[in-house]
Amino acid sequence: MESVIVEPETGELVTRASYGLESEFSRGARKKIGEGIAGWVALRREALSLGERAPSQELGRHYKENRRITSALSLPLSIGERVIGVLNVNRINHTEPFGEHHLEVLRVFAEHIAAVIDRAEMVERLGRRTRELEADNEKLSDLNRMKDVFLGTASHELKTPLTSVIAYAELLDDHEGKLSKDQAREFVGRLRAEAQRLLSLIEDILDLSRLESGKLAMKPRNLDLAEVMYAAVETTKPLAQKFGVTIDYQPAIGLPHLSVDEVKIRQVLVNLLVNAIKFSPRGAPVRLRAQQDGACVRVEVNDQGPGIEPDTATHIFELFGQVVPEDGEARGGLGIGLHLVKRITELHGGHVGVNSRPGEGSTFWIRLPVAPEVHAAHSADPGLRKAA
């Protein structure tokens, strides 16, 4: 005896239960609807009685005479018009074949089996749906917690530079005509730096929103990456000075031009530099380097911070994936900078990564592809290769 069930995902007949001498032949069997004797019964929703020989040429090729089956019954397991499986019962080396009364008894039995299987499948579907809803609910809870953390962090991060902007503006207003040119220049410089920091934070938030909605558009053009790197260094110098960190930048000579969005790639480099500054000890250098790497240009930002644990490194570029060490100095941040680095770089066809060991600092890198025609021209010119 064996029970063959229709698998909802594939629509195939799969042997789920078997008993007796035939179980070794049917274990793990899989047939399509209409294929074989069970498939014939499932397709036509008709019971089939078989003797020692197949009743027709159509079924003859599926009839296994060498398995000593002297009589067999196959019945559809149905719920209304829907067939959910087939029940096969075989007699091995038995002198008496199955009769009509056997068929009637098995029809009643098949109805009960079909009802039980249908209830079991319903319970399984409900259980599966319940587990899916529980998982979705857990994700929603995590998202709500992340949202609360983000809103709290964003409020603080936006308020800090805004407070500084207001304070310096009030100082300039209250001491108008009383400050020396150097003092006024210093205050204006700090005010500009804090305003730029505020603008960068707002731009990161807007870019995250555009990325999630698929509305972040790139505006690529051919440019010298060295110019973008220099602009990123100038943007982050005030923050580095604030935290007592130096930026060691050596321009690369002879790099091929890239077709990138200047504003977004500068934002990527600024986020990498800010991240390195945040976790660097006072007096330590943050190094910015670039070099050609095959058909790509590789940019690296190295710091001498606390390093990253391997488990954390695998999630560092995820949204809110950055974790501040318990013994480290928290220097703020929205937790979206490295995620934006990854997403924007990938939109340019590039890749990101980090090499780090706890206690040995970190090196974050991005690889941006060179346009094929530029790469071919650059590779063919020995002078350019030597300069690079």
N, C-alpha and C positions, 0 to 999 in steps of 0.2 A: 504494500500500500504506500502511496506517496501523495503528498499535497503540493500542487504546483500553483504558485501565486503570481498574479500580474504585478510587475514592478512599476509603480506609477511614473518614476523618473524616465525609464527607458521604454516602457510598454512591452517589455519582454516577459516571458514566462520563466520563473526561477523556482527550482525545487527547494522548498523551505523545510519540509519534513518528510521522512521516509521510514518505513519499518519493514522488517523481514529480509528475506534473501535478496530482494531486488534493491535494497538500500545502497549496496556497494556500486551498482550501476548508475543510480540516479543522483548520487551525492554531488551537489554543485552544478547540476545540469541547467542549461540555459537555452531557451528556444524563443523564436519570434512567433507572434500570432500568425496562425496559418501554417506554421512549419511543424512537421511531425504529427503524430496522432493527437497529443495534447493540444497542439496549435490548431488542428482541424476542429476539435471539439469547441475550443474557445472562440474560434472565428464564427462557427455556425450555431453556437449555443444549443447543440444537440447532444444527447447521450449516445454513446457508441458501444456496442457489444461485439467482442472479437472472439473467434474460436481459435483452433490450432493454426489456421491459415488466415492471412489478411483477406478482408471481404472484397477488396477492389484493388485494381492495379495502382490507383492513386496512393493508397495507403500501404501497398505491398512493400515499397522500398524502405518504409520506416518500421516494418514489422520484423522483430528479432526472433526468428525461429530457433536459433541456437541457444536461447536463454530458457528453453523448456517451458514456455508459457502455454498452458493448455486452454486457458480461458481468461478473458480480461474485460473489465468494464471501465469506461471513462465517462465522467459526468461533469458538466459545467457547474461551477460554483457561482451563482448569480444572485444579485440584489436588484430586483426589478429587471430592467433591460441591460443592466451593467454586469459584465462578466468580470469577476475578480480573481478567478483561478479555475483549476481543473483538479478533480479527484480521480486518481487512477488506482484500481484494485486488480491485482493479478493472481491467478491460481497457477502454481508450479507443479507439473506432474500429477495433476488431479484428474481422476477419471470422470467426475461429474462436472459439467460446464455450468457456468452461471445461468440462471433462468430468469424469467420475467419477475418472479417474486423477489429475487435478489435485487434486481434493478429498482423495484418500487421501494424496497427498504433503504437502498443507498440514496434514492432521490430525497427521501425525508432527511436522511443523515446529512446529505449535501446541503440542504436548506439550512440546517442548524450550523453546520461548519461555516457556511457563507456569512451567516448572521454574526457568529463569533469573530470571524476574521475582520468583518466590516467594523465591528465595535472596537476591536484591538487596533485597527488602523486609525480609527477616529481618535482613540485615546492617544495613540502615538503622535498623530498630527497636532492634537491639542497640547500634548506635552512639549513637542518641538516648538510650537508657536509660543507657548508659555516661556520656554527657555530663551527664545528670540526676544520676546518682550522684556524679560528680565535683563538680558544683555543690553538692549536698547535703553532701558530705564537707567542702567548703571552708567552707560555712556552719557546720557543726558545729565545725570547727577555729576559726573566728572566735568562735563562741559559747563555746568552751572558753577561748580567750584572754581574752574579755570576762569570763567567770566568774572566772578566776584574778585578773584585774585588780580586779574588783569585790570579791572576797573579801579580797584584800590591802588594798585601800583601806578597805573596811568595818571590817576588824580594826583598822586604825590610827585611823580616825575614831571608832570606838566606844571604843577604849582611851583616847584622849586625854581626853575629858570624864570618863570613869570614874576615871582616875588623879587628876584634879583633885578629884573628889568625895571620893575616899578621903583625899587629902592634906588638904583642908580639914576633913574630919571628924576626922582625927587631930590636927590643930592645935587644934581646939575641945576635943577630949578631953584633950590634953596640957596645955593652958593654961586648963583650967576654973577659973574664979574669979580668974584673973590678967588677963584681957582687959577693957578698958573696954567700956562699952555700944556705943560707936561701932565699935570694932574687931570686937566680936562680931557686930554688925549687918552690917558689911561682909563678914565671912567667911561668914555665913549667906546673904547676898545672892549672893555668888559661888558658893557651893555650890548654891543654888537654880537659878542661871542655868546652871551646868554640868549639873545634873540635868535641867533642861528641855531643854537641847541634846541630851543623850543620849536623852531620851524622843522628841524630834522625829526624830532619826535612826532610831530603832527603828520609829517610826510610818511613816516614809517607806518603809522596807524592807517592812514588813507591807502597806502600801497597794500597793506595786509587785506583791507576790505576789497580792494580792486582785484587782488589775486584770488581771493576766495570766491568772488563773483565772476571770475574770468574776464574782467574788463581792463586789466592792466595791459596797455598797448606799448610796444617797444618802437622807438624811433632811431633805428641804427644809421650810422654813417661812418665812413672810413676816417680813422683818427689815430694819432700817436698815443699809445697807452701811457707813455712817460708823462705826458701833460696831465692826464687824468690822475695819475698817482701823485704828482706834485700838488694838484688841487686838493686831493684828499688829505695829504699831510698838512697843508696850510689850514684846512678846516678843523683838524683835530689838535693842532698845536696848543690852543688855549686850554683844552681839557687836559692835555699832557702836562702843561705847566702847573695847572691847578693841583694835580696829584703827584707832582714831583717826578714825572717820568719823561725820559727823552725819546725822541723818534729818530732812529738811525735809518736814513733813506739814501740809497745809492742808485741814481738813475741808470737804467740799462741802456746801452748804446746799440743801435742797429736792429732793434726789434721790428718785425714787420707790422704794418698798420693792421688794425682790427676793424671789422664792421660791427660796431656795438652802439648801444644807446649811452651816450656820454653821461647823462645825468644819473641813470640807474647804475652804471658800473662805478661811478664815483661814490654813489650811495653804498654799494657793496663794499668798496674799499674802506670807506669811512666806518661802516659798521664793524668790519674786521679790526680796524685800528682802535676803535672805541672799546671793543671787547678786550683787546690785548691790554690797553691802558687800565681798564677797570681792575684787572687781576694781576697787574704787575706791582712788585714792591717799589717803594720810593727809591729813586736814584737808579733804577734799572732801565736799560734801553729796550725799546720795541723796534724790531728790525723789519723793514719793508724791502723786498727784493722781487725782481722779475727776470725771467729768462725764457728763451724759446725751448720748447719741449716737443720735438717732432712737428706735427701739424698744429700744435697749440702753443699758446703763451701761458706759462705758469707763474702765478703771483703768490708769494708767500709772506705771511705776517707771523713773526716769531716773538714770543714773550718769555719772560723768566718767572712766570707765575707759579702757582701751586701744582699745575698739571691737572690731568683729568683721569679719573678711574676708567678702566676699559668698559665697564657696564654703562657708564654715563656717556662715554664717547660715541657709543652706537646710537644714542638718542639726541645728541647735542644740537643737531640741526632741525629737530622737530619743534613744533610750536610749543613754547614754554618748556623746552627740553633742557635748558641750561640750569644747573644747580650750583648755588653758591656754597663753597665749603663751610662747614660749621665753624672752623677756626679761622676762616678767611674774613677779610674786611668787605662788607657789603657796600658796593659803590653805586647802587641803583641800576636801573635798566628795566625795560618793559618785558623782556623775555621773548622778543620777536625778532631781534636783529639778525641772529644767525639763521633763523628760518627764512627771512627775507633774502639773505645772502644766497642760500641754496636755491630758492625758487627763481630769483632773478637770473642767477648764473645758468640754471637749467633752461630758462627761456631763451638764453643766448646759445644754447646747444653745448654748454660747458658742464663741468663737474666740480664738486667741492669735496674737501676731506680735511682730516685733522690727524696729525702725528703727535702723540703726547704720552708721557709717563708721569705718574704721580711724583711730585717733588722735582721734576726736571723741565718744567715749562711746557709750552705747547707751540706747535706750528700749524696754523690754519692755511690752507691753500685753495686756490681756484685755478682751473684750466679752461681757457677760452680758445675756441677754434679759430685758426687763421683761415680766411677765405681761400678756397682751393687755388684760384688763379694767383693770389698774392703769395701763397706758400710755394707754388711752382716757380714763380719768378725769383723769390728770395733764395730758394734752394739752388737755383741755377747760377746765381751770381756769387763767385768765390769771395769777392770783396765784402759783400754783405754778410756771408757766413763768418768771415774772419772778424768782422766788426762785432757781430753778435757774441 
